[in-house]
Amino acid sequence: MKRTIRKAFTLVEILIVVVILGILAAIVVPQFTNATQDAQAGNIKAQLDTLNNQIELYRARNNAYPDFSSATVWQTLIDGGYIKAAPKNPYNNSSTVGTAHAAGQGWIWANNTLYANNFNNDPKDTTNDADKVFGSILTDSTKLPS
């Protein structure tokens, strides 16, 4: 008589594999969420560096900074060939600019520097206060002067 040998995984073996996959997923997934935030921070920093450089170039050529209290400030920079289009803050997808914090505003002009509104670059600080901004010249999150 011939014996048939059955080859299959036992329930215990399958459970062990599922537990190991769960542990690996718990380790890997948080790293991807941080990568998104890091990419967003890098994007804003690069944009701010470029914009602040172009604003300084405008100042050097015109002996004055552009009028950031005007709604047409981006158009002034576009018409002068300093930027190609009005920049959008990747954090809130807004291109509006002002001289003080306002909800939904993309950029803030203060102390002759452009800042990204509502962006906190400190990953350890999760408070995300409404008046926190990240500036290209500054290395840490800061609050606008009153």
PyRosetta script that sets phi, psi and omega in degrees:
from pyrosetta import init, pose_from_sequence

init()
pose = pose_from_sequence("MKRTIRKAFTLVEILIVVVILGILAAIVVPQFTNATQDAQAGNIKAQLDTLNNQIELYRARNNAYPDFSSATVWQTLIDGGYIKAAPKNPYNNSSTVGTAHAAGQGWIWANNTLYANNFNNDPKDTTNDADKVFGSILTDSTKLPS")
pose.set_psi(1, 136.5)
pose.set_omega(1, -178.3)
pose.set_phi(2, -93.9)
pose.set_psi(2, 135.1)
pose.set_omega(2, 178.8)
pose.set_phi(3, -97.2)
pose.set_psi(3, 133.2)
pose.set_omega(3, 175.9)
pose.set_phi(4, -94.0)
pose.set_psi(4, 130.5)
pose.set_omega(4, 178.6)
pose.set_phi(5, -100.1)
pose.set_psi(5, 123.7)
pose.set_omega(5, 178.9)
pose.set_phi(6, -91.7)
pose.set_psi(6, 130.8)
pose.set_omega(6, 178.1)
pose.set_phi(7, -114.7)
pose.set_psi(7, 116.5)
pose.set_omega(7, 179.5)
pose.set_phi(8, -158.6)
pose.set_psi(8, 162.4)
pose.set_omega(8, 176.7)
pose.set_phi(9, -83.7)
pose.set_psi(9, 144.9)
pose.set_omega(9, 175.9)
pose.set_phi(10, -85.6)
pose.set_psi(10, 162.9)
pose.set_omega(10, 179.5)
pose.set_phi(11, -60.4)
pose.set_psi(11, -37.4)
pose.set_omega(11, 179.3)
pose.set_phi(12, -64.2)
pose.set_psi(12, -42.4)
pose.set_omega(12, 179.4)
pose.set_phi(13, -63.4)
pose.set_psi(13, -43.2)
pose.set_omega(13, 179.2)
pose.set_phi(14, -64.2)
pose.set_psi(14, -42.1)
pose.set_omega(14, 178.7)
pose.set_phi(15, -63.1)
pose.set_psi(15, -38.6)
pose.set_omega(15, 178.7)
pose.set_phi(16, -64.1)
pose.set_psi(16, -43.0)
pose.set_omega(16, 178.8)
pose.set_phi(17, -63.6)
pose.set_psi(17, -43.0)
pose.set_omega(17, 179.4)
pose.set_phi(18, -62.8)
pose.set_psi(18, -42.0)
pose.set_omega(18, 178.8)
pose.set_phi(19, -63.9)
pose.set_psi(19, -43.5)
pose.set_omega(19, 178.9)
pose.set_phi(20, -63.0)
pose.set_psi(20, -43.6)
pose.set_omega(20, 177.8)
pose.set_phi(21, -63.0)
pose.set_psi(21, -38.1)
pose.set_omega(21, 177.0)
pose.set_phi(22, -63.2)
pose.set_psi(22, -41.0)
pose.set_omega(22, 178.5)
pose.set_phi(23, -65.4)
pose.set_psi(23, -44.6)
pose.set_omega(23, 178.2)
pose.set_phi(24, -62.1)
pose.set_psi(24, -41.0)
pose.set_omega(24, 179.2)
pose.set_phi(25, -65.0)
pose.set_psi(25, -38.1)
pose.set_omega(25, 179.6)
pose.set_phi(26, -66.0)
pose.set_psi(26, -27.3)
pose.set_omega(26, 179.4)
pose.set_phi(27, -82.9)
pose.set_psi(27, -40.7)
pose.set_omega(27, -172.2)
pose.set_phi(28, -80.6)
pose.set_psi(28, -41.4)
pose.set_omega(28, -173.7)
pose.set_phi(29, -58.7)
pose.set_psi(29, -45.6)
pose.set_omega(29, 178.9)
pose.set_phi(30, -60.8)
pose.set_psi(30, -28.6)
pose.set_omega(30, 178.7)
pose.set_phi(31, -67.7)
pose.set_psi(31, -32.8)
pose.set_omega(31, 178.2)
pose.set_phi(32, -71.7)
pose.set_psi(32, -36.2)
pose.set_omega(32, 178.3)
pose.set_phi(33, -67.7)
pose.set_psi(33, -36.9)
pose.set_omega(33, 176.1)
pose.set_phi(34, -67.5)
pose.set_psi(34, -34.0)
pose.set_omega(34, 180.0)
pose.set_phi(35, -63.9)
pose.set_psi(35, -37.1)
pose.set_omega(35, 177.7)
pose.set_phi(36, -64.1)
pose.set_psi(36, -45.8)
pose.set_omega(36, 179.5)
pose.set_phi(37, -65.3)
pose.set_psi(37, -39.1)
pose.set_omega(37, 178.3)
pose.set_phi(38, -65.2)
pose.set_psi(38, -39.5)
pose.set_omega(38, 178.2)
pose.set_phi(39, -65.4)
pose.set_psi(39, -40.4)
pose.set_omega(39, 178.6)
pose.set_phi(40, -64.6)
pose.set_psi(40, -41.9)
pose.set_omega(40, 178.0)
pose.set_phi(41, -63.4)
pose.set_psi(41, -42.3)
pose.set_omega(41, 178.6)
pose.set_phi(42, -64.5)
pose.set_psi(42, -38.6)
pose.set_omega(42, 178.8)
pose.set_phi(43, -63.4)
pose.set_psi(43, -46.9)
pose.set_omega(43, -180.0)
pose.set_phi(44, -65.2)
pose.set_psi(44, -41.5)
pose.set_omega(44, -179.8)
pose.set_phi(45, -62.0)
pose.set_psi(45, -44.5)
pose.set_omega(45, 179.2)
pose.set_phi(46, -63.2)
pose.set_psi(46, -43.0)
pose.set_omega(46, 178.3)
pose.set_phi(47, -61.8)
pose.set_psi(47, -44.8)
pose.set_omega(47, -179.2)
pose.set_phi(48, -64.4)
pose.set_psi(48, -41.3)
pose.set_omega(48, 178.1)
pose.set_phi(49, -59.6)
pose.set_psi(49, -47.5)
pose.set_omega(49, -179.7)
pose.set_phi(50, -64.1)
pose.set_psi(50, -47.6)
pose.set_omega(50, -178.8)
pose.set_phi(51, -62.9)
pose.set_psi(51, -44.1)
pose.set_omega(51, 179.6)
pose.set_phi(52, -64.3)
pose.set_psi(52, -36.4)
pose.set_omega(52, 176.5)
pose.set_phi(53, -64.7)
pose.set_psi(53, -42.6)
pose.set_omega(53, -179.8)
pose.set_phi(54, -67.9)
pose.set_psi(54, -35.8)
pose.set_omega(54, 177.5)
pose.set_phi(55, -66.2)
pose.set_psi(55, -39.4)
pose.set_omega(55, 176.9)
pose.set_phi(56, -66.1)
pose.set_psi(56, -37.0)
pose.set_omega(56, 176.4)
pose.set_phi(57, -63.8)
pose.set_psi(57, -42.8)
pose.set_omega(57, 176.3)
pose.set_phi(58, -58.3)
pose.set_psi(58, -45.6)
pose.set_omega(58, -179.7)
pose.set_phi(59, -61.8)
pose.set_psi(59, -41.8)
pose.set_omega(59, -179.3)
pose.set_phi(60, -64.2)
pose.set_psi(60, -37.6)
pose.set_omega(60, -178.6)
pose.set_phi(61, -80.6)
pose.set_psi(61, -28.9)
pose.set_omega(61, -173.4)
pose.set_phi(62, -113.7)
pose.set_psi(62, 0.9)
pose.set_omega(62, -179.2)
pose.set_phi(63, 58.5)
pose.set_psi(63, 22.4)
pose.set_omega(63, 176.7)
pose.set_phi(64, -163.1)
pose.set_psi(64, 152.6)
pose.set_omega(64, 175.0)
pose.set_phi(65, -75.9)
pose.set_psi(65, 156.0)
pose.set_omega(65, 174.7)
pose.set_phi(66, -61.6)
pose.set_psi(66, 157.6)
pose.set_omega(66, -179.4)
pose.set_phi(67, -82.7)
pose.set_psi(67, 96.7)
pose.set_omega(67, -177.5)
pose.set_phi(68, -78.3)
pose.set_psi(68, -4.4)
pose.set_omega(68, 174.3)
pose.set_phi(69, -83.8)
pose.set_psi(69, -8.4)
pose.set_omega(69, 180.0)
pose.set_phi(70, -92.8)
pose.set_psi(70, 143.2)
pose.set_omega(70, 178.8)
pose.set_phi(71, -71.0)
pose.set_psi(71, -13.9)
pose.set_omega(71, -176.4)
pose.set_phi(72, -101.4)
pose.set_psi(72, 18.4)
pose.set_omega(72, -176.2)
pose.set_phi(73, -61.5)
pose.set_psi(73, -40.0)
pose.set_omega(73, -180.0)
pose.set_phi(74, -66.3)
pose.set_psi(74, -38.5)
pose.set_omega(74, 179.9)
pose.set_phi(75, -64.2)
pose.set_psi(75, -36.3)
pose.set_omega(75, 176.6)
pose.set_phi(76, -60.8)
pose.set_psi(76, -43.9)
pose.set_omega(76, 179.9)
pose.set_phi(77, -71.0)
pose.set_psi(77, -33.9)
pose.set_omega(77, 177.5)
pose.set_phi(78, -67.7)
pose.set_psi(78, -47.5)
pose.set_omega(78, -178.9)
pose.set_phi(79, -62.8)
pose.set_psi(79, -31.3)
pose.set_omega(79, 179.5)
pose.set_phi(80, -82.1)
pose.set_psi(80, -4.3)
pose.set_omega(80, 179.3)
pose.set_phi(81, 80.9)
pose.set_psi(81, 18.2)
pose.set_omega(81, -178.8)
pose.set_phi(82, -85.2)
pose.set_psi(82, -34.2)
pose.set_omega(82, 176.5)
pose.set_phi(83, -136.9)
pose.set_psi(83, 160.2)
pose.set_omega(83, -178.2)
pose.set_phi(84, -88.6)
pose.set_psi(84, -34.8)
pose.set_omega(84, -178.1)
pose.set_phi(85, -152.6)
pose.set_psi(85, 162.9)
pose.set_omega(85, 178.1)
pose.set_phi(86, -64.4)
pose.set_psi(86, 124.4)
pose.set_omega(86, -177.5)
pose.set_phi(87, -73.9)
pose.set_psi(87, 144.8)
pose.set_omega(87, 176.3)
pose.set_phi(88, -106.9)
pose.set_psi(88, 134.5)
pose.set_omega(88, 174.6)
pose.set_phi(89, -70.6)
pose.set_psi(89, 116.9)
pose.set_omega(89, -176.8)
pose.set_phi(90, -63.6)
pose.set_psi(90, -19.1)
pose.set_omega(90, -178.8)
pose.set_phi(91, -72.1)
pose.set_psi(91, -42.7)
pose.set_omega(91, -178.3)
pose.set_phi(92, -125.4)
pose.set_psi(92, 7.3)
pose.set_omega(92, 175.0)
pose.set_phi(93, 57.9)
pose.set_psi(93, 35.2)
pose.set_omega(93, -179.6)
pose.set_phi(94, -117.9)
pose.set_psi(94, 144.0)
pose.set_omega(94, 177.6)
pose.set_phi(95, -110.5)
pose.set_psi(95, 5.5)
pose.set_omega(95, 178.9)
pose.set_phi(96, -69.0)
pose.set_psi(96, 151.9)
pose.set_omega(96, -178.5)
pose.set_phi(97, -135.8)
pose.set_psi(97, 145.5)
pose.set_omega(97, 178.4)
pose.set_phi(98, -150.6)
pose.set_psi(98, 177.9)
pose.set_omega(98, -179.2)
pose.set_phi(99, -100.8)
pose.set_psi(99, 0.9)
pose.set_omega(99, 176.3)
pose.set_phi(100, -147.7)
pose.set_psi(100, 161.3)
pose.set_omega(100, -178.5)
pose.set_phi(101, -63.4)
pose.set_psi(101, 136.4)
pose.set_omega(101, 171.9)
pose.set_phi(102, -147.4)
pose.set_psi(102, 141.9)
pose.set_omega(102, -178.5)
pose.set_phi(103, -59.4)
pose.set_psi(103, 136.8)
pose.set_omega(103, 177.6)
pose.set_phi(104, 79.0)
pose.set_psi(104, -2.7)
pose.set_omega(104, -179.9)
pose.set_phi(105, -79.1)
pose.set_psi(105, 140.8)
pose.set_omega(105, -177.3)
pose.set_phi(106, -82.9)
pose.set_psi(106, -40.9)
pose.set_omega(106, -172.1)
pose.set_phi(107, -133.7)
pose.set_psi(107, 152.4)
pose.set_omega(107, 177.6)
pose.set_phi(108, -127.6)
pose.set_psi(108, 130.9)
pose.set_omega(108, 176.8)
pose.set_phi(109, -103.9)
pose.set_psi(109, 114.0)
pose.set_omega(109, 179.6)
pose.set_phi(110, -147.6)
pose.set_psi(110, 139.6)
pose.set_omega(110, 178.2)
pose.set_phi(111, 53.4)
pose.set_psi(111, 41.7)
pose.set_omega(111, 178.6)
pose.set_phi(112, 57.9)
pose.set_psi(112, 31.7)
pose.set_omega(112, 177.9)
pose.set_phi(113, -140.5)
pose.set_psi(113, 141.4)
pose.set_omega(113, 177.0)
pose.set_phi(114, -91.2)
pose.set_psi(114, 136.7)
pose.set_omega(114, 179.9)
pose.set_phi(115, -124.1)
pose.set_psi(115, 155.5)
pose.set_omega(115, 173.4)
pose.set_phi(116, -90.8)
pose.set_psi(116, 125.1)
pose.set_omega(116, -177.8)
pose.set_phi(117, -71.9)
pose.set_psi(117, 142.0)
pose.set_omega(117, 174.6)
pose.set_phi(118, 58.3)
pose.set_psi(118, 33.2)
pose.set_omega(118, 177.6)
pose.set_phi(119, -120.6)
pose.set_psi(119, 121.8)
pose.set_omega(119, -179.5)
pose.set_phi(120, -107.9)
pose.set_psi(120, 115.0)
pose.set_omega(120, -175.8)
pose.set_phi(121, -88.6)
pose.set_psi(121, 1.3)
pose.set_omega(121, -179.4)
pose.set_phi(122, -93.9)
pose.set_psi(122, 105.9)
pose.set_omega(122, -175.3)
pose.set_phi(123, -65.2)
pose.set_psi(123, -19.8)
pose.set_omega(123, 179.5)
pose.set_phi(124, -80.4)
pose.set_psi(124, -17.5)
pose.set_omega(124, -179.0)
pose.set_phi(125, -102.5)
pose.set_psi(125, 107.4)
pose.set_omega(125, -176.8)
pose.set_phi(126, -102.2)
pose.set_psi(126, 12.0)
pose.set_omega(126, -178.1)
pose.set_phi(127, -68.6)
pose.set_psi(127, -32.1)
pose.set_omega(127, 176.9)
pose.set_phi(128, 52.5)
pose.set_psi(128, 45.7)
pose.set_omega(128, 179.3)
pose.set_phi(129, -54.9)
pose.set_psi(129, 146.6)
pose.set_omega(129, -175.5)
pose.set_phi(130, -64.8)
pose.set_psi(130, -27.8)
pose.set_omega(130, -176.4)
pose.set_phi(131, -99.0)
pose.set_psi(131, 12.1)
pose.set_omega(131, 176.8)
pose.set_phi(132, -83.4)
pose.set_psi(132, 140.0)
pose.set_omega(132, 179.3)
pose.set_phi(133, -137.6)
pose.set_psi(133, 161.6)
pose.set_omega(133, 177.7)
pose.set_phi(134, -120.2)
pose.set_psi(134, 122.2)
pose.set_omega(134, -178.6)
pose.set_phi(135, -109.2)
pose.set_psi(135, 150.1)
pose.set_omega(135, -177.1)
pose.set_phi(136, -69.6)
pose.set_psi(136, -24.3)
pose.set_omega(136, -179.2)
pose.set_phi(137, -87.0)
pose.set_psi(137, -26.3)
pose.set_omega(137, -178.2)
pose.set_phi(138, -86.3)
pose.set_psi(138, 154.2)
pose.set_omega(138, 179.4)
pose.set_phi(139, -101.7)
pose.set_psi(139, -18.7)
pose.set_omega(139, -179.8)
pose.set_phi(140, -123.9)
pose.set_psi(140, 165.6)
pose.set_omega(140, 173.6)
pose.set_phi(141, -64.1)
pose.set_psi(141, 147.6)
pose.set_omega(141, -177.0)
pose.set_phi(142, -146.6)
pose.set_psi(142, 165.9)
pose.set_omega(142, 175.2)
pose.set_phi(143, -105.6)
pose.set_psi(143, 144.8)
pose.set_omega(143, 178.6)
pose.set_phi(144, -64.8)
pose.set_psi(144, 146.0)
pose.set_omega(144, 176.3)
pose.set_phi(145, -67.2)
pose.set_psi(145, 148.6)
pose.set_omega(145, 179.8)
pose.set_phi(146, -80.9)
pose.dump_pdb("model.pdb")
